[in-house]
Amino acid sequence: MTHLRLPRLLTIPALLTAAACGESDSIPVRTCDVTLTYAPRQSVADAVQVSGEWNNFASRPQLMTDRGDGVYTLRLEGLEPRDYGYRFVVGDKEQLDPENPYSRWVRAEEYSRLTVPDCRQPALELNRFTATPEGALEVDVSYLDGTDRAGPAGEGLVLTLDGTPRPEAYDAATGRFRLQVTGLEQGKHHVKVVARDSQGREAEPLYLPFWVEPERFRWESGLMYFAFTDRFHNAKPENDGPVADVDPIANYLGGDFAGITQKIEEGYFDALGVRTLWISPVDQNPEGRFIGTGGKYYTGYHGYWPSKPRQTQHRFGSLAELRALTAAAHKRGMRVIADLVLNHVHQEHPYWTTYGQEGWFNTAASCVCGTQDCDWEAQRLICKFTDYLPDFNWRSTDFVDQFAADTLWWLEQADFDGFRLDAVKHMEQVAGRTIRGKLKEITARTGTEFYLVGETFVGADGRSQIARYISPRELDGQFDFPLYWPLREAFADGQGLQRVDDAVRANEVFYAPGTLNSPFLGNHDVARFISQAAGQLQGDGSDPFGPNRPSTVVTDATAFEKMKYGFGFVLTQPGVPLVYYGDEVGLPGAGDPDNRRLMRFGDTLTPLERELLGFVQKLGQARIAHEALQTGARRTLRVESDLYVFQRDLPDGRGAVVAINRGAVERSLVVELMGGLAASTDTYADIFTGQTLQLAGTETVLVVPPRGVAVYVPQPE
């Protein structure tokens, strides 16, 4: 790892900067000693050295010194302010710094990135930050003068709490910001500190978001819901703006930020047990129409064609309306993540028009994915999705810095709690690692955690492709496509349930502990589950623009039964289960864009749709109420072609038993409870029928209703 002797606030291993300061009068002064640190997980017998760009990767690397505890250090002096690439050399093998998430490419090779700043610039040092569940806050920040001792400016040194300046927090004599507050409301808050010196040089601002809530939030505590912004709910028709001569299913339909906010405030997501809300990309997209799949015209209603940075899509609403959305969610303890488009921009974007020939994009080497000699996998890092979507070059340090800055801008301005990363496999891993590194810096200061979930579209055998991006240095998890395909074949097509159990067991031995993948029944890139379950996609019914695409509603009761089986499984799984908007009511649709129809609510729902909604709501509420359904171990108790029984259990003996019976007759069977439930004699009750289950270890008798789902949880005391 790399230490620059800068503000002490950056002390986690993944960061490049740490702090040290001296005293000048009463205002401390920063220093910029640079020390590289390598702390191997186990002792090494060979010499540890560093090969660095500061001496043009000299043929003889510089030797690091063992400080006596198995940690190796090297102090570097006289480095000019700039970026440098480096690698550790252990024995005869070079390696990247395992604790540094940031990379730099030098002569087409990847190195760890050391950034030496201009130490004449002032800095802010976080000395103390605490926030209690009862709403007490304490913040202590020091202004550090630059090395030329210009002194702080007479004004422009401000600490704000939730956007309100607190001038009493700053002591000009010492350069200290101190704030103590009690009685903060439950929900999300933030402190921000800005400062500059008498020469107008600005310190890197401190952004400190934090939560006041009774207990630590867990992402797996409830459901994640994708509210596809344009298709979810239209609360402000005045901002609608469909483009002429485009089929409505590929055009703007009017959904907006205000519509999502309205449903938050109505309690729609609370009733479903949603704890994480995922919304479409928020950036402005081009105004016109463009040829897409099948030679049809499309608009940017989906948000995946960014055309301007740091500007919301005006049809969705203003930045203030976006901030109102996140604020409404935060009042309910709900997190909001935004879709982040990292692979490309639209050709109208100023980054393309300004920097298209300056290394920010893959240009000469780029081809259109899927065309001749341009394989989706072999050229995945350089191919572009279509001609008008130039592909980012994540080996450009200047581009990486700009994109990271834009991401942090959105995080703060919109008050997001994480991101869904689009098309992960089409970018160098520096993309996810850089974003995670920046978020970890905030987490290290405040304890506030952020969720990064990736989308890597793979088949049932794609676990290794998914797993390569999941680690504490990158993504928390990914959408579980390897599980999705077997569960769709089993629950929608009626294949044996053993396929699902095999996939679940494969997951459990493949992914590292702590992985937060997201199982799902549907998403915006595949035809709707219920349309497959109802047989609507056969023949030319799968053509999203054709006359035989699925009808407006599904009337097949059997298809709704299949949806219940699928939801009964997905919403009781480990991880962060996803509900794709409309699946909770059985919204039909062929492939993209027909799978993105306008959402329907309330009186527009049929009895079958309302019944399914109530079913999903009970599952979501059960997950919130019972920790075992969130974090408990999962164990299969019985699996047959049409029967699947498993348990979730905690070490303290609490748990849940889930049973899916697709057969036409009631099943009474003896199951052998395991783990934390093996010794329990508690009485459980089914969340749907109230039927009780007496736990009795190896002699537990379970009755499963025909063509139904049962979720047994402890009865209230």
C-alpha positions in Angstrom: 0.0 0.0 0.0 1.0 3.6 -0.4 1.0 6.2 2.3 1.3 9.9 1.5 1.8 11.8 4.7 -1.4 13.8 4.2 -4.7 14.0 6.2 -5.0 11.2 8.8 -8.7 10.8 7.8 -7.7 8.4 5.1 -6.4 5.5 7.0 -7.9 2.3 5.5 -5.5 0.1 3.6 -7.2 0.7 0.2 -6.3 4.4 0.2 -3.3 6.1 -1.2 -3.2 8.9 1.3 -2.8 9.3 5.0 -1.9 12.3 7.2 0.7 13.9 9.2 1.1 17.5 10.1 3.2 19.9 12.0 2.4 23.1 13.8 2.8 26.7 12.4 1.6 29.2 14.9 -1.8 27.6 15.7 -2.7 26.3 12.3 -1.2 22.9 11.5 0.8 22.5 8.2 0.6 19.4 6.0 3.7 17.5 4.9 4.1 15.1 2.0 6.4 12.3 2.9 5.7 9.3 0.7 6.0 5.9 2.2 5.1 2.6 0.4 3.9 -0.2 2.6 3.6 -3.9 1.8 2.0 -6.1 4.5 1.9 -9.7 3.2 -0.7 -12.0 4.6 2.0 -14.5 5.4 5.7 -14.2 5.9 7.9 -14.1 2.8 11.4 -15.7 2.5 12.4 -13.5 -0.4 13.4 -9.9 -0.6 10.6 -7.4 -1.2 11.3 -4.6 -3.7 9.4 -1.9 -5.6 9.6 -1.2 -9.3 8.3 2.3 -10.0 7.7 4.8 -12.7 9.4 7.6 -10.7 12.8 6.1 -11.9 11.4 4.8 -15.2 11.2 1.3 -13.8 14.9 1.0 -13.3 16.4 -2.4 -14.1 17.2 -2.9 -10.4 14.0 -2.4 -8.2 14.3 -0.5 -4.9 14.6 -2.7 -1.8 12.0 -2.4 0.9 12.9 -2.6 4.6 11.2 -5.0 7.0 10.3 -2.8 10.0 10.5 -5.8 12.3 6.9 -7.0 12.2 6.8 -8.5 8.7 5.6 -5.3 7.2 7.9 -3.8 4.5 8.3 -0.1 3.9 10.1 2.3 1.5 10.3 6.0 1.8 10.3 8.0 -1.5 11.7 11.5 -1.5 11.6 14.3 -4.0 8.7 13.1 -6.1 7.0 15.7 -8.3 3.2 16.0 -7.9 1.7 13.6 -10.4 0.7 10.0 -10.9 3.2 7.1 -10.8 2.7 3.4 -11.6 4.4 0.8 -9.4 4.5 -2.9 -8.6 5.9 -4.9 -5.7 8.6 -7.4 -6.6 8.6 -10.4 -4.3 11.4 -12.8 -5.2 11.3 -12.8 -9.0 7.6 -12.1 -9.3 5.9 -8.7 -9.8 2.5 -8.0 -8.4 0.1 -5.2 -8.0 -0.4 -3.6 -4.5 -3.1 -5.9 -3.0 -4.4 -3.1 -0.8 -4.6 -0.4 -3.5 -7.8 -0.3 -5.6 -6.4 2.3 -8.1 -4.6 1.4 -11.3 -2.5 3.2 -13.9 -1.6 1.9 -17.3 2.0 2.5 -18.5 3.0 1.2 -21.9 -0.1 -1.0 -22.1 0.6 -2.6 -18.8 -1.3 -2.2 -15.5 0.4 -0.9 -12.4 -0.8 0.2 -9.0 -1.3 3.9 -9.0 0.5 6.3 -6.6 -0.9 9.9 -6.7 1.5 12.5 -5.3 -0.5 15.8 -4.8 0.6 19.4 -4.8 1.2 19.9 -1.1 0.9 23.6 -1.4 -2.9 22.9 -1.5 -4.6 22.9 1.9 -6.2 19.8 3.2 -8.9 18.7 5.7 -8.2 16.1 8.4 -11.0 14.2 10.1 -10.1 13.8 13.8 -13.4 12.4 15.1 -16.7 11.4 13.7 -19.5 9.6 15.7 -23.2 9.3 15.2 -25.4 7.3 17.6 -28.7 5.5 17.0 -30.3 8.1 19.3 -29.3 11.0 17.0 -26.2 12.4 18.7 -23.5 13.6 16.4 -19.9 14.7 17.1 -17.6 16.0 14.3 -14.0 17.3 14.7 -12.1 18.4 11.6 -8.8 20.2 11.2 -7.8 22.6 8.5 -4.2 21.8 7.4 -2.3 24.6 5.7 -0.3 24.0 2.5 3.4 23.7 2.7 3.8 27.4 1.6 1.8 28.4 4.7 -0.6 30.7 2.9 -3.0 30.5 5.8 -6.8 29.9 5.7 -8.9 32.4 3.8 -10.9 34.9 5.7 -14.1 33.3 4.5 -15.2 30.2 2.7 -14.4 27.7 5.4 -17.8 26.2 6.2 -19.3 23.2 7.9 -22.8 22.3 6.9 -25.2 19.8 8.5 -27.9 18.6 6.0 -27.1 21.6 3.8 -27.5 24.2 6.6 -24.3 26.2 7.5 -23.1 25.9 11.1 -20.8 28.9 11.4 -20.3 28.3 15.1 -18.5 25.1 14.3 -15.4 26.9 12.9 -12.6 28.4 15.1 -10.5 30.7 13.0 -7.7 30.8 15.6 -7.0 27.0 15.4 -8.5 26.1 12.1 -10.7 23.5 13.8 -14.3 22.6 12.9 -16.1 21.2 15.9 -19.8 20.3 16.1 -21.9 18.5 18.6 -25.6 17.9 18.0 -28.3 15.8 19.7 -31.8 15.0 18.8 -31.3 14.3 15.1 -34.3 12.7 13.4 -34.2 9.1 12.3 -33.1 8.8 8.7 -30.1 9.9 6.6 -28.1 13.0 7.2 -24.8 14.4 6.0 -22.0 16.8 7.1 -19.9 18.6 4.5 -16.8 20.7 5.2 -15.2 23.0 2.6 -12.1 25.2 3.0 -9.6 27.2 1.0 -6.5 29.2 1.7 -5.7 32.9 1.3 -4.5 32.2 -2.2 -7.9 30.7 -3.2 -6.6 27.1 -3.3 -9.4 24.7 -2.2 -9.0 21.7 0.0 -10.6 18.5 -1.1 -14.1 18.7 0.5 -15.1 16.3 3.2 -18.5 14.6 2.5 -19.7 12.7 5.5 -23.1 10.9 5.0 -24.5 9.0 7.9 -27.7 7.3 9.2 -29.5 7.7 12.4 -31.4 4.4 12.9 -32.0 2.0 15.7 -29.9 -0.9 14.3 -27.4 -1.6 11.6 -28.9 -1.9 8.2 -28.4 -5.1 6.2 -28.9 -5.1 2.5 -30.4 -8.6 2.6 -33.0 -7.6 5.2 -35.6 -6.9 2.5 -36.3 -6.9 -1.2 -34.7 -4.8 -3.9 -37.1 -3.4 -6.4 -36.3 -2.0 -9.9 -38.6 0.9 -10.6 -37.9 1.4 -14.3 -38.3 5.2 -14.1 -40.0 5.9 -17.5 -42.4 2.9 -17.1 -43.3 3.0 -13.5 -45.6 5.9 -12.7 -46.4 9.2 -14.3 -47.0 11.9 -11.7 -46.2 15.0 -13.9 -47.6 14.8 -17.4 -46.2 18.2 -18.1 -42.7 16.8 -18.4 -43.7 14.1 -20.8 -42.1 14.2 -24.3 -42.5 11.3 -26.6 -40.4 11.5 -29.8 -42.3 11.6 -33.2 -42.4 8.5 -35.4 -41.3 6.0 -32.7 -43.4 3.0 -31.6 -44.8 3.7 -28.2 -43.2 0.6 -26.7 -39.8 2.0 -27.6 -40.7 5.6 -26.7 -41.0 7.7 -23.6 -44.2 6.8 -21.8 -44.1 9.5 -19.0 -42.8 7.8 -15.9 -40.8 10.2 -13.7 -39.1 10.8 -10.4 -42.2 12.3 -8.9 -44.1 9.2 -9.8 -41.7 7.0 -7.9 -41.8 9.4 -5.0 -45.6 9.3 -4.9 -45.6 5.6 -4.6 -42.9 5.7 -1.9 -45.1 8.1 0.1 -48.2 6.0 -0.5 -46.4 3.0 1.1 -46.4 0.8 -2.0 -42.8 -0.3 -1.5 -43.2 -0.6 2.3 -46.1 -3.0 1.7 -43.9 -5.2 -0.5 -41.1 -5.3 2.0 -38.7 -3.3 -0.2 -35.6 -2.1 1.5 -33.6 -1.1 -1.5 -34.9 0.8 -4.5 -33.1 0.6 -7.8 -33.9 3.3 -10.4 -32.9 3.8 -14.1 -29.9 5.8 -15.1 -30.6 9.4 -14.3 -28.4 11.2 -16.8 -29.8 13.2 -19.7 -30.2 11.1 -22.9 -30.4 12.3 -26.5 -33.6 13.9 -27.7 -33.9 12.1 -31.0 -34.6 8.6 -32.3 -32.0 6.0 -33.2 -32.0 2.6 -34.9 -31.8 -0.2 -32.4 -32.5 -4.0 -32.3 -34.3 -5.3 -35.3 -33.9 -2.2 -37.3 -36.5 -0.4 -35.2 -36.3 3.2 -33.9 -35.8 3.7 -30.2 -35.5 6.7 -27.9 -33.4 7.0 -24.7 -36.4 6.3 -22.4 -34.3 3.6 -20.7 -31.5 5.9 -19.7 -28.6 3.9 -21.1 -27.5 6.5 -23.7 -26.0 9.3 -21.5 -25.6 12.4 -23.5 -24.7 14.9 -20.8 -22.8 14.6 -17.5 -24.2 15.8 -14.2 -27.6 16.6 -15.7 -30.8 14.7 -15.1 -33.1 13.5 -17.9 -35.5 16.4 -18.0 -38.5 14.0 -18.8 -37.8 12.3 -15.5 -37.5 15.5 -13.5 -35.1 17.9 -12.0 -32.2 17.2 -9.6 -34.4 18.6 -6.8 -37.1 16.1 -7.7 -34.6 13.3 -7.7 -33.4 14.4 -4.3 -37.0 14.5 -3.1 -37.2 10.8 -4.2 -34.2 9.7 -2.2 -35.3 11.8 0.8 -38.8 10.2 0.8 -37.1 6.8 0.7 -34.6 7.6 3.4 -37.4 8.7 5.8 -38.6 5.1 5.7 -35.1 3.7 6.1 -35.1 2.6 2.5 -31.9 2.8 0.4 -31.8 4.0 -3.2 -29.3 2.9 -5.8 -29.0 4.3 -9.3 -28.1 2.5 -12.5 -24.6 3.5 -13.5 -23.6 3.4 -17.2 -19.8 2.8 -17.2 -19.2 1.2 -20.6 -20.2 4.0 -23.1 -21.9 7.3 -23.8 -24.0 8.5 -26.6 -22.1 10.2 -29.5 -23.7 13.5 -28.5 -22.0 13.4 -25.1 -19.4 16.2 -24.6 -16.8 13.7 -23.4 -16.9 12.1 -26.9 -17.0 15.3 -28.9 -14.2 16.8 -26.8 -12.0 13.9 -25.8 -12.9 11.3 -28.4 -9.4 11.4 -29.9 -7.5 11.9 -26.7 -7.5 8.4 -25.3 -10.8 8.5 -23.4 -12.4 6.0 -25.8 -11.5 2.8 -27.7 -11.5 4.2 -31.2 -9.3 2.5 -33.9 -9.5 -0.9 -32.2 -13.2 -0.7 -31.4 -15.8 -2.7 -33.4 -19.5 -3.3 -33.0 -20.1 -6.2 -30.7 -21.6 -9.3 -32.4 -20.6 -8.3 -35.9 -18.2 -10.2 -38.1 -14.8 -10.7 -36.4 -16.1 -8.8 -33.3 -17.1 -11.5 -30.8 -19.1 -10.4 -27.7 -16.6 -12.2 -25.5 -13.3 -12.0 -27.3 -13.6 -8.3 -27.9 -15.7 -7.6 -24.8 -13.4 -4.9 -23.5 -13.1 -2.8 -26.6 -16.3 -3.5 -28.7 -19.1 -0.9 -28.8 -22.8 -1.9 -28.5 -23.6 0.1 -31.6 -22.0 2.8 -33.8 -23.5 5.7 -31.9 -22.3 4.5 -28.5 -18.6 5.0 -28.3 -16.8 2.7 -25.9 -14.9 4.1 -22.9 -11.2 3.3 -22.5 -10.7 2.5 -18.8 -7.0 2.5 -19.3 -7.0 6.3 -19.6 -6.2 7.8 -16.2 -7.7 11.1 -17.1 -11.0 9.4 -18.0 -11.0 7.3 -14.8 -10.6 10.5 -12.7 -13.4 12.2 -14.5 -15.8 9.3 -14.3 -15.0 8.8 -10.6 -15.6 12.5 -9.9 -18.9 12.4 -11.8 -20.0 9.3 -9.8 -19.2 10.9 -6.5 -21.0 14.1 -7.6 -24.2 12.0 -8.2 -23.7 10.2 -4.9 -23.7 13.4 -3.0 -26.1 15.5 -5.1 -28.8 12.9 -5.3 -27.9 11.3 -2.0 -27.6 7.8 -3.4 -26.7 4.7 -1.3 -24.9 2.7 -4.0 -25.0 1.8 -7.6 -26.0 -1.0 -10.0 -23.1 -1.3 -12.5 -24.2 -2.0 -16.0 -22.3 -4.3 -18.4 -19.6 -5.2 -15.9 -17.8 -7.7 -18.1 -17.3 -5.1 -20.9 -14.9 -3.0 -18.8 -11.5 -3.3 -17.2 -11.8 -4.1 -13.5 -10.3 -0.8 -12.7 -13.9 0.5 -13.2 -15.5 -1.3 -10.3 -12.4 -1.1 -8.2 -12.1 2.6 -8.5 -15.7 3.2 -7.6 -15.4 0.8 -4.6 -12.2 2.5 -3.5 -13.8 6.0 -3.5 -16.8 4.6 -1.6 -14.5 2.9 0.9 -12.9 6.2 1.7 -16.3 7.5 2.8 -17.1 4.3 4.7 -13.8 4.6 6.5 -14.6 8.1 7.7 -18.3 7.5 8.7 -19.1 3.8 8.8 -21.8 4.3 6.1 -21.9 1.4 3.7 -22.8 1.4 0.1 -24.1 -1.4 -2.1 -22.4 -2.1 -5.5 -24.2 -4.8 -7.5 -23.1 -5.7 -11.0 -24.8 -6.9 -14.2 -22.9 -9.6 -16.1 -25.3 -11.3 -18.5 -24.1 -14.9 -18.6 -25.6 -18.4 -19.0 -26.2 -21.1 -16.4 -22.5 -22.0 -16.4 -21.3 -18.4 -15.9 -20.4 -18.4 -12.2 -16.7 -17.9 -12.8 -17.4 -14.9 -15.0 -19.6 -13.4 -12.2 -17.3 -14.2 -9.3 -14.2 -12.6 -10.8 -15.7 -9.1 -10.1 -16.9 -9.9 -6.6 -14.6 -9.1 -3.7 -14.1 -6.5 -0.9 -12.2 -4.5 -3.4 -14.9 -4.4 -6.1 -18.5 -5.6 -6.1 -20.6 -6.8 -3.2 -22.5 -9.1 -5.6 -24.1 -9.6 -9.0 -27.4 -10.5 -10.4 -27.6 -14.3 -10.3 -28.0 -15.3 -13.9 -26.6 -18.8 -13.3 -29.5 -19.4 -10.9 -32.0 -17.5 -13.0 -32.0 -19.9 -16.0 -32.7 -23.1 -14.0 -35.4 -21.5 -11.9 -37.1 -20.1 -15.0 -37.0 -23.5 -16.7 -38.3 -25.2 -13.5 -41.0 -22.7 -12.4 -42.1 -21.2 -15.7 -41.6 -24.3 -18.0 -42.5 -27.0 -15.4 -39.2 -28.8 -15.4 -38.1 -30.7 -12.3 -37.3 -28.8 -9.2 -34.1 -30.7 -8.7 -32.6 -28.3 -11.3 -33.2 -25.4 -8.9 -31.7 -27.2 -5.9 -28.6 -28.2 -7.9 -28.1 -24.6 -8.9 -28.5 -23.4 -5.3 -26.0 -25.9 -4.0 -23.5 -25.0 -6.7 -23.8 -21.4 -5.6 -23.1 -22.2 -2.0 -19.8 -23.9 -2.7 -18.7 -21.4 -5.4 -19.1 -17.9 -4.1 -17.0 -16.5 -1.2 -18.7 -15.9 2.2 -20.2 -12.5 2.4 -21.2 -12.4 -1.3 -24.5 -10.5 -1.7 -25.8 -11.7 -5.1 -29.3 -10.9 -6.2 -31.7 -13.7 -7.3 -34.5 -12.7 -9.6 -37.5 -13.9 -11.6 -37.2 -11.3 -14.3 -35.4 -8.2 -15.5 -35.5 -5.6 -18.3 -33.4 -7.7 -20.7 -35.6 -10.9 -20.8 -39.2 -11.6 -21.7 -41.6 -11.5 -18.8 -41.7 -14.6 -16.6 -45.5 -14.8 -16.6 -45.7 -14.7 -20.4 -43.4 -17.7 -20.6 -45.4 -19.4 -17.9 -48.6 -18.8 -19.9 -47.2 -20.0 -23.2 -47.5 -16.5 -24.7 -44.0 -16.5 -26.3 -44.5 -19.4 -28.6 -44.3 -18.9 -32.4 -44.1 -15.2 -33.2 -45.5 -14.3 -29.8 -41.9 -13.5 -28.7 -41.6 -10.6 -31.3 -41.8 -7.5 -29.1 -43.1 -5.4 -32.1 -45.3 -8.1 -33.7 -49.1 -8.3 -33.7 -49.0 -11.6 -31.7 -47.0 -10.4 -28.8 -48.6 -11.1 -25.4 -52.0 -9.6 -24.6 -52.5 -6.8 -22.2 -53.3 -9.1 -19.2 -52.8 -12.8 -18.5 -55.9 -14.7 -17.7 -54.4 -18.1 -17.2 -54.7 -19.0 -13.4 -52.0 -21.7 -13.8 -49.5 -19.1 -14.9 -50.1 -17.1 -11.7 -49.6 -20.3 -9.7 -46.2 -20.6 -11.4 -45.4 -17.0 -10.5 -46.2 -17.9 -6.8 -43.9 -20.9 -6.9 -41.1 -18.7 -8.3 -41.6 -15.9 -5.9 -41.9 -18.3 -3.0 -38.5 -19.6 -3.9 -36.7 -16.3 -4.9 -37.9 -14.1 -2.0 -36.8 -16.6 0.6 -33.2 -17.0 -0.7 -30.0 -15.6 0.6 -28.7 -12.4 -0.9 -30.8 -9.4 -2.0 -33.8 -10.7 -3.9 -34.9 -8.5 -6.8 -38.5 -7.8 -7.9 -38.6 -6.3 -11.4 -41.4 -3.8 -11.5 -44.7 -5.4 -12.7 -43.7 -9.0 -11.9 -45.5 -8.6 -8.5 -48.8 -8.3 -10.4 -48.0 -10.6 -13.4 -47.3 -7.9 -16.0 -46.9 -9.6 -19.4 -44.5 -8.9 -22.2 -42.2 -10.3 -24.9 -38.5 -9.4 -25.0 -37.1 -5.9 -24.9 -38.8 -3.4 -25.2 -42.2 -5.2 -24.7 -41.0 -6.4 -21.3 -41.0 -2.7 -20.3 -44.7 -1.9 -20.4 -46.3 0.9 -18.3 -46.9 -0.3 -14.8 -50.5 -0.7 -13.5 -51.9 -0.1 -10.0 -55.0 -0.3 -7.9 -58.3 -0.6 -9.8 -56.6 -1.4 -13.1 -55.5 -4.8 -11.7 -57.5 -8.0 -12.3 -58.5 -10.3 -9.4 -55.6 -12.7 -10.3 -53.1 -9.8 -10.4 -54.3 -8.4 -7.0 -54.1 -11.9 -5.5 -50.5 -12.3 -6.7 -49.6 -8.8 -5.4 -51.0 -9.8 -1.9 -48.9 -13.0 -2.1 -45.7 -11.1 -2.8 -46.5 -8.6 -0.1 -46.8 -11.3 2.5 -43.5 -12.8 1.4 -41.8 -9.4 1.6 -43.2 -8.7 5.0 -42.1 -12.1 6.3 -38.6 -11.5 5.2 -38.4 -8.1 7.0 -39.9 -9.7 10.2 -37.7 -12.8 10.4 -33.9 -12.5 10.4 -33.6 -16.2 9.4 -35.1 -15.4 6.0 -32.5 -12.7 5.6 -29.2 -14.1 6.8 -29.9 -17.7 8.0 -28.1 -20.7 6.6 -30.1 -22.5 3.8 -30.5 -26.3 3.9 -32.4 -28.5 1.6 -34.8 -30.9 3.4 -36.6 -32.6 0.5 -36.5 -32.2 -3.2 -38.6 -34.1 -5.8 -39.8 -33.2 -9.3 -42.8 -31.2 -7.9 -41.8 -30.8 -4.3 -39.1 -28.6 -2.7 -38.7 -28.1 1.0 -35.8 -26.2 2.6 -35.1 -24.3 5.8 -33.3 -21.1 6.8 -31.8 -21.1 10.3 -29.8 -19.0 12.7 -27.3 -20.3 15.3 -29.7 -19.3 18.1 -32.4 -21.8 17.0 -34.7 -19.4 15.1 -35.5 -20.2 11.6 -38.1 -20.7 8.8 -39.3 -23.7 6.7 -40.3 -23.1 3.1 -42.3 -25.7 1.1 -43.3 -25.6 -2.5 -45.8 -28.2 -3.7 -46.7 -28.2 -7.4 -48.7 -31.5 -7.1 -52.4 -31.7 -7.1 -52.7 -33.4 -3.7 -51.7 -32.4 -0.2 -48.4 -33.9 1.0 -47.8 -35.0 4.6 -44.1 -35.9 5.1 -41.6 -36.3 7.9 -38.6 -34.1 7.5 -35.3 -34.0 9.4 -34.6 -30.5 10.5 -30.9 -29.5 10.7 -28.6 -26.9 12.1 -30.1 -24.4 14.4 -33.6 -25.9 14.1 -32.6 -29.5 15.0 -33.1 -29.0 18.7 -36.1 -26.6 18.6 -39.5 -27.5 19.8 -41.2 -24.2 18.9 -44.5 -24.0 17.1 -44.3 -22.3 13.6 -47.2 -21.0 11.5 -47.6 -20.6 7.7 -47.7 -16.9 6.7 -50.4 -17.6 4.1 -52.9 -20.0 5.9 -52.0 -19.8 9.6 -51.6 -23.6 9.7 -49.2 -24.6 12.4 -46.0 -26.7 12.3 -44.7 -28.3 15.5 -40.9 -28.6 15.3 -39.6 -32.0 16.5 -36.1 -32.5 15.0 -35.9 -35.6 12.9 -39.6 -36.4 13.5 -41.1 -33.1 12.3 -44.3 -33.7 10.4 -44.8 -31.2 7.6 -48.1 -30.8 5.8 -47.8 -29.1 2.4 -51.0 -27.9 0.6 -51.6 -28.9 -3.0 -50.5 -26.5 -5.7 -49.2 -24.0 -3.2 -46.4 -22.4 -1.2 -46.0 -22.5 2.6 -43.6 -20.4 4.6 -43.5 -21.5 8.3 -42.1 -18.9 10.7 -42.1 -18.7 14.6 -45.5 -17.8 16.0 -45.5 -14.4 17.8 -44.9 -14.8 21.6 
